[in-house]
Amino acid sequence: MQLNAQMKISDVNKIFQSSYPYLKLEFFQYQHEPLKGSLGSDAYEHDTNLSELSDRLPSSIDISADRQVMDIEKEFQEKLGMHVQVFRQSNLVWIETSKTDTWSLAKQNDLGRELHPSNRVDKPLDERLEDSRMDGE
């Protein structure tokens, strides 16, 4: 994923979510402890320019499917000095992946897909059929 100083946090998430629609990145003022979460009050707004967070741009971050969440977060920290945390969609709520930082991006995204209400298999058959028709349009 290519990053430059003109990008906003929201731009980074658009790129990231084109590969992982059930995950998102949040940027924080402070680094979190391993396997622990960050304070929501320390999060940057999504319209924040990356140039406000780092003077080491342009740069790139490897977001390959087999990479562990902790490795992505560490790469942001080491390359750019940015404190990033991956969040996964669980139902309609975004949760920090801090307890599952050793999982790959693909595994996190797959779980987010499974937990999303539109993909639940316990929905009545007619609702699942309607959802599949909408996806094909």
N, C-alpha and C positions, 0 to 999 in steps of 0.2 A: 504494500500500500504506500503510494507516494504522498508525501506531505510537504507543504510549503507554507511560508509565512502569511500568505494572503488567505489561507483557509480558516474557516471557523470550526469550532467543535462540531457543529451540526453537519458540516461538509464531511468531516472525518466519519461521522456515524452513517451518513448516506452511503459512503463507499464500503464501510465495514458491513453494514446491514444488507448490502447487495449480495454478499456472500453468506452472511449469517443473520437472517431476518428475525430470529428469536433471541438475538443477543444485542447488546449495545455497550458502548464505552462511556464511562463517566470520568471526568477529569477533576482532580482534587488539589487543594492547596498544599496538603501534607501527605507524606507517604504513610501507608497503613502497615501494620505489623502482619507478618505471614499468617495466613488462615484467619485473619480478623477483618472486620469491616471498617469502613470510613464513615465519618460523620457527614450526614446530608448537608449540614450547614457549611461544610468546607468545600462543597462542589462548586465549580465554575458554571456560569450560565452557558447555554448552548450557543449563544451568539458571540462568545469570546473568541477573538482571533488567536491563532496559535502563536503568533509573534509576541503576544503578551505573556506566553508561558515558557517560551524557549527562544534563545538566540542561536540555536544549532540547526536551523532550517535552511535549505530543504534537506530532507532525509527520507528514508523509507523504513517501514516496519513489515516484517514477514508475518503474514496472517494465514499461513498454510493450515489446512484443516487438522493436521496431526499435531500441531503445536499445543503445548499445555498453556492454560490461562496464565499461570504464574510466569511463564517464559515471555509471553506477550507483555505483561505488565512490567517485567524486569527490563525488557528491551526498550520500552518507552522511557523508563527511569535512566538507564545507562546511556542511551544514545542522545536523549533529548532533555533529560532532567524533569520529565513530566510524570506526575503521579496519576496513574490511570487504573481503573478497576472495571472489570468486565461484569455486566449484569445480564441475567437470563430472565426471560419472560416465564412466569409461572401463573397459569390461568391468565388473568388480565393485569397482574402485578409484576413489577420489575424487582428482582431480588439480587443481592450481591452474590457472586459465586465464591466468596471467600472460603467456605468450607469444602469446596470442590475445585480449588485452584490447580490441583494436579490433573484434572480432566482435560482432554483435548477440546479445542473449539468445536469440532464436529460433534463430539459427545454432548457438550453443553447445548448446542443448537438443536440436536435431535431430541433431547429431553424437553427443551422449550416447545418444540413442535408438538410433541406428545401431550404436553400439559395445556396447550392452547385450546380454548373451548371449541373452536371451529373444527378441531381434529379429534375430538373425543369420540371414541367408539361407543360410548354408552348413550349417545344421542339416539333418538328414534330414527328408524331407517329413512323415513321421508325427509327428515332434516338433513341427514348425511347425503342423500341423493341430490337435494336442492343445493347443498354446498358444493358438491362435485360439479354440478352443472354451471354454477357461478364461476368456478375456477377455470372452466374451459372457455369462457366467453372472452 
